[in-house]
Every structure is written in C-alpha cells, then in structure tokens.
Amino acid sequence: MFTLKAHVFGWCGGCVPMTDADGDGIHSVTVDLAEGAFEYKYAVDGFAGQEDLIDDMVNGGTCAPITDYYSYANRQFNVNLDYTYGNEMVTNGDFSADGADWNLRNNWLVVGGIAYSSGVSSNPLEQTSWNPTAGAMYTVTYDVGALSQGTYQVSLGGVLGEERTALGTYTETIMTSNNSPLMIVANGNAIGAVDNISVIEITNVASVSDDTYGSCELCILGCTDIFAWNYDSLAMTDDGSCYILVEKI
C-alpha cells in the first residue's frame, strides 16, 4: 500500500493511504491543506519503505528542499491562494482627517496624521464609518511604528489577527465571523503608533499550487537489491519488497 507521510500528520506511516482506483499504476490521495508549505514524502506499506531523495538533492535536485543533504530529504508542496480583490472598504491614508472616522478611545490620539497609543490600559482604536459583512474575507494592511512597549493586534468581524511585536508593515487575511468593526488592539499597555490602515474585500478565492515533483525525477519504488529475484532495474527507492531465495545445503 502506498501512503503519504507528512509533517502535519505526524509522519504517520499509514494514516494517509493512496489508491489507484482506475488501475493505471498512478496512486493518489486528496487531502485538505491549509495555505502555506506542506512537507511530505511517499512511503509504501507503512514504514516498510520510503523514498530517499538525498542523492537527488546532493546532485542538484530541487524537489526535496527540506534536507540536510545526508540524513533526510523531504518534499515540499506550496499551497497558495489566489485572491480576487474588490473594493477598498477602509482607506485611512495618514489619519489626515485627524481621526474623524475613528473612535480615539482612552489614551489614543492623533498627532501629525499618525495614531498613537500612550499605554496605561489603552483601549482599542475603533473604525466607526464601516462594518464588515459576517462570513466575508478581507485583507487588512497597516503600519506599526515607534513601538516601545506591548503589542498591536488587528480585530475584524470578531476575529483577531497576529500580535505584532516589532516595527513594520503587516497584512492580515481575515474571514469574519460577525460584523464587529475594525479595531487595532493595544495589548500590554502598548506605547507606539499605527498608520496607513486599509481594508480591501476579497470577492473570490482560488487554489494555486506548484509542481509537486520540481526538477527531481518521478520516484519509482521497487526492489533495488540486485541479488533478489524480483530486482527492478528501474526502481529508484527500495520499497522493502525484495525476495531472496535462500537454499539449504
């Protein structure tokens, strides 16, 4: 039985079996994957045999980039999402309107077109002129500057983004659960600034994936022991199926 071993499945040898329903010799399996890198390798009969792409990588291959070039070499499949964007729902620019569309709660203020939080139990900076649609997807982009204490975190439609601990420009992709307004949450009595906040709706999502095999040859499993009666000269990786005749004298 051919199987798929993967990091997200704990490298389980038999948890993700592959099948050849039409008998064409090509085994496959369909799994639901999150966006990002998927690290995996092919195996046969649980842990009886698995592909070995170390030599391929040592010789310049690229299909198993997760490797130390001597003890392991794992494939990596990049699962990306291709978004179709709609309207820009929030355009903050540089707070040039002195925060007219924002609820400048306790300890938030706008100075020179930038929103600052000054610590001491700062409440969220809340957008007041727009609410998202529940169950919709949006990208939120914002700048974090002058952060000397605490963290900043986006909240949109009841969903929190990642906590930001350093200066930079950040983009969150969020699927909302309700129509709660956009907020910048100041955690840990944050002292810093946010700027250039924008929200763009996502109207369609399509999956895009790269070439599974990269530039390495298709892995052919079989018996690689030349002394076995079922030796396969085309096999690249031994699958543990070798049968050797032992004669008694």
Buried (B, 14 or more C-beta within 10 A) or exposed (E): EBBBBBBEBEBBBEEBEBEEEEEEEEBEEEEEBEEEBBBBBBBBBBBBBBBBBBEBBEEEBEBBBBBEEEEBBBBBBEBEBEBEEBEEBBEBEBBEEEBEBBBBBEBBEBEEBBBBBBBEEBBBBBBEEEBBEEEBBBBBBBBBBEBEBBBBBBBBBBBEBEEBBEEEEBEBBBBBEEBBBBBBBBBEBBBBBBBBBBBBBBEEEEEEEEEEBBEBEEBEBBBBBEEBEEBBEEBBBBBBBBEEEEEEE
